[in-house]
Amino acid sequence: LAPRRPAAAVVPSFFFPPLRRGSTATLVPPILRDDVLALRPSYGDRVLVYVNEGAGMEGLLAALAGVPADVYGLGEGLAPLGVRRKAPSRAGFLADLAAARAVVATAGFTLLSEALHLGKPVLALPNRGFFEQAVNAHALVALGRGEAVERAVRRADLANFLDRADAYARPPGTDGTAGRERAADAIERVIGAPRLRRAA
């Protein structure tokens, strides 16, 4: 059986709020994959859109009408002018992410971490009923890196976000989100802690 309260926890995060007094957690930046760390981002004129077929996404394609966008996650079918519905592809997705002007996506931790590492402005559309996504979206806004819409997105939401997107952009890698080394250091400290050695 797992202990009720772990002796220590190393938690990847792109947001670093103060921890509760007595917490045994250590927050470290996200651990990004090699193919993400190898990207050399640029800022084109297209928006990368990643969603899944959840509630609140029904009007997204209509809201994107006239916006140059590459859309992943909505499957095959017709799309408005300027919108390309893309088939699943890790390499294609990362290429579009690296070249994107901005990102519109559900608020999963991995994609938000990758987008922030690359300096991209983000409009987060957290999936309803997923507490983690709501927290991620609020953290994104608190960091001043983007906006969030927690209902069906409208054309005005998208237009207003894109008007402000340049204010959310950052040079790539400046937010310290490549946390592999810090995570390894934190784990080594935890493993080497006297209290844990006695419990082993």
C-alpha positions, 0 to 999 in steps of 0.5 A: 500500500502506498503511504497516505502522505509521501515523504517527498514529491517532485512535481513538474509545473510551469507555474510556481505558487508558494507552497503550503508551510510544511509541504514536502513537494518540490516544484520543477519546470516541465520535463520536455521531450528532445524533439521539442527542445530541438525546435527553433521557433519562428513566428509565422501568420498561422494559428495552431489549434489543438482540441478534442471532440469535447463539449464547447468545441462545436462552434470553434470552426465557425469562430476560426472562419477567415483565420489562417489556422492549422487545426488538429483534433477535430477529424476530417471534414469541411473547414472554413476559408483559411483553415486546414484540418490536419491529420495526426502527426507528431512531426507535423504538429511540432513543425506547425507549433514551432512556426505558429503565430499563436496557439489555441488549445485545450489546457492540457499540461504537456502542450501548454508547457511546450507552447510556453517554452517556445514563447507562443501566446496561448488561448486556452480552452479548458475541457469542462469537468477537468479540474487540472485543465481549469487550474492550468488555464488560470495559471497561464493567465496569471503568468501573463502568457495568454487568455482562457475561455471557459465556455464555447469559444466565439469569434470575438474571443478569438479576434480579441486574443489575436489582437493582443497576442504579441503582448503574450509572446516571449523569446523561446526558452526564457521562462525556464520551462526546460526542467530536466536537470532541475528535476534530476537534482531534486530527485537526487536530493530526495533520494539522498535525504537522511529521513528517506535512507532510514525508511528504506 
